[in-house]
Amino acid sequence: MSVIRQIFTRRMAICVFTGFSSGLPLYLLFNLLPAWLRSEHVSLKTIGLFALIQFPYTWKFIWSPLLDRYALPMLGRRRGWMAVTQIGLLGVIAAMGSFTPSSQLSAIALFAALLAVLSATQDIVLDAYRRELLPDSELGLGNAVHVNAYRVAGLVPGSLSLILADFMSWEKVFMITSLFMLPGLIMTLLVKEPHRAVPPRTLREAVIAPFREFIGRKGWQEALLILAFLLFYKLGDSMCTSLATPFYLDMGFSKTDIGLIAKNAGLWPSVIGGMLGGLWMVKIGINRALWLFGAVQMLAILGFAWLAMIGHHSEIGALALSQLGLVIGLEALGVGLGTVAFVAFIARSTHPAYTATQFALFTSLMAMPRTFANAAAGWLVESLGWVGFFLLCAIMAVPGMLLLFRVAPWRENSATA
């Protein structure tokens, strides 16, 4: 089957819906919620505390065995949980706008936390469903489609909803935003349950067996190398981008400059890069994609260092904006390429019988570097300066690349290698 024909299949269409359903609630929490609170004159300090709602995404592996072990009475083990979380998300999003931030901030925080838990739980089961749906030869392309639909979903709460807020009440904005969960719910009701593996017989087996299976399949040494790779492959990239906006401001760019350039030079290179990366992976395999796309990630980090070496702009002209656009575009391309290969590698490393638990654990490890990077980046910038900081980020990307020699050798060049 040609690459183009592989894109227009039922499985790829399902990946579009899983990605969109997964991305919408996350971007609502990160983009729409802070904008709503700030427009209602909530302090920046208070809004900053809402960042704690990220924790369910990092710790979702704790309750993921429940989704591997137990099936709801209707729709099956995967589709049942998909439907429940999507209905819950639709209801919670619709209800959030009915609160008043000035007097009901505690209720909003509670609903935001519930939204995060439902969203993280939906991610667990969507990842598991997608892993069981796709044959190994389509993991790269399928995960590329999912990741890009995930990013496109961000345009709803990050753009459309904000525009609507200028013309109608926040209650109506949240109600309309919630309706974008319906396509994913309809997809869940129409697709079939994969039934690719026998579920664990007990909760104890659901908790212990995924780790035992992974270690037994890979061996202790190989398992530890893979876990280390999951931690380090995107460490430099995560640390580099954790303070991107403050860095642009320090270089003399206005918030308007950053917003316009980031929207045009950031989103679409990321989406296009992710799709091209998925198509390319069909030809070269996951292993070689990790090598090539990791190199692009490192080049993007050096782009930040180059912009820092140019220094602060006293006047912003066409040249300065072009330099900013080049750096943002290259970084977005690197993220788009690197993420689709990385997620495909994670999917390949799971076993269909324990997909929910293993996928949740691996993606939690993937998220940890950003958590620690956000905590340490400011101190490192103050100590090293922007140039030194970005060069350190480039160095931090090296261990993940070196681990490729063991976990994803270049010479293993099959469609799924």
Secondary structure, DSSP 4 states (H G I P E B T S, - for coil): --HHHHHSSHHHHHHHHHHHHHHHHHHIIIIIHHHHHHHTT--HHHHHHGGGGGHHHHSGGGTHHHHHH--BTTTBHHHHHHHHHHHHHHHHHHHHTTS-TTT-HHHHHHHHHHHHHHHHHHHHHHHHHHHHHS-GGGHHHHHHHHHHHHHHHTHIIIIIHHHHTTTS-HHHHHHHHHGGGHHHHHHHHHSPP---SPPPSSHHHHHHHHHHHHHHHH-HHHHHHHHHHHHHTTHHHHHHHTTHHHHHHHTT--HHHHHHHIIIIIHHHHHHHHHHHHHHHHHHHHHHHHHHHHHHHHHHHHHHHHHHHH---SS--HHHHHHHHHHHHHHHHHHHHHHHHHHHHHHHHS-GGGHHHHHHHHHHHHHHHHHHHHHHHHHHHHHHHHHHHHHHHHHHTHHHHHHHHHHS-TT--STT-
